[in-house]
Amino acid sequence: MDDRKAEILRKVRAYGILNDPQWLNKPDEPVPLWVLLEALVQMMERLEPPHTPYD
């Protein structure tokens, strides 16, 4: 595993975006689209929570 993948996995674990060890232990294998989408949605909700006022 190269350094770029190791850094991405470290950040994913630190943020708690993806908790399924099945995908975290196999960084070189492709993941299903739903796993990627779930991680993206969770990251978006952390950056812009859905229930914050605009003011």
C-alpha positions as CSV (number, residue, x, y, z in Angstrom):
1,M,0.0,0.0,0.0
2,D,1.4,3.4,-0.9
3,D,1.6,6.4,1.3
4,R,-1.4,8.2,-0.3
5,K,-3.7,5.3,0.4
6,A,-2.4,4.9,4.0
7,E,-3.1,8.6,4.6
8,I,-6.6,8.4,3.2
9,L,-7.3,5.3,5.4
10,R,-5.9,7.1,8.5
11,K,-8.2,10.1,7.9
12,V,-11.2,7.8,7.3
13,R,-10.6,6.0,10.6
14,A,-10.0,9.3,12.4
15,Y,-13.2,10.9,11.2
16,G,-15.2,7.7,11.8
17,I,-16.7,8.0,8.3
18,L,-16.5,4.3,7.4
19,N,-16.7,1.8,10.2
20,D,-17.0,-1.4,8.3
21,P,-13.7,-3.3,8.9
22,Q,-14.4,-5.4,5.8
23,W,-13.6,-2.4,3.6
24,L,-11.0,-0.8,5.8
25,N,-8.8,-3.9,5.8
26,K,-8.7,-4.2,2.0
27,P,-7.6,-0.8,0.6
28,D,-6.5,-2.1,-2.7
29,E,-9.8,-3.8,-3.6
30,P,-12.7,-1.8,-5.2
31,V,-15.6,-1.0,-2.9
32,P,-19.2,-1.1,-3.9
33,L,-20.8,2.2,-4.9
34,W,-23.0,2.3,-1.8
35,V,-20.0,2.2,0.5
36,L,-18.5,5.2,-1.3
37,L,-21.7,7.1,-1.3
38,E,-22.3,6.4,2.4
39,A,-18.9,7.8,3.2
40,L,-19.5,10.9,1.1
41,V,-22.9,11.6,2.6
42,Q,-21.5,11.3,6.2
43,M,-18.6,13.6,5.3
44,M,-21.0,16.2,3.8
45,E,-23.2,16.0,6.9
46,R,-20.1,16.7,9.1
47,L,-19.1,19.7,7.0
48,E,-22.5,21.2,6.6
49,P,-25.0,19.8,9.3
50,P,-28.5,19.6,7.9
51,H,-30.2,21.3,10.9
52,T,-28.2,24.5,11.4
53,P,-29.7,27.9,10.9
54,Y,-28.5,30.1,8.0
55,D,-28.2,33.2,10.1
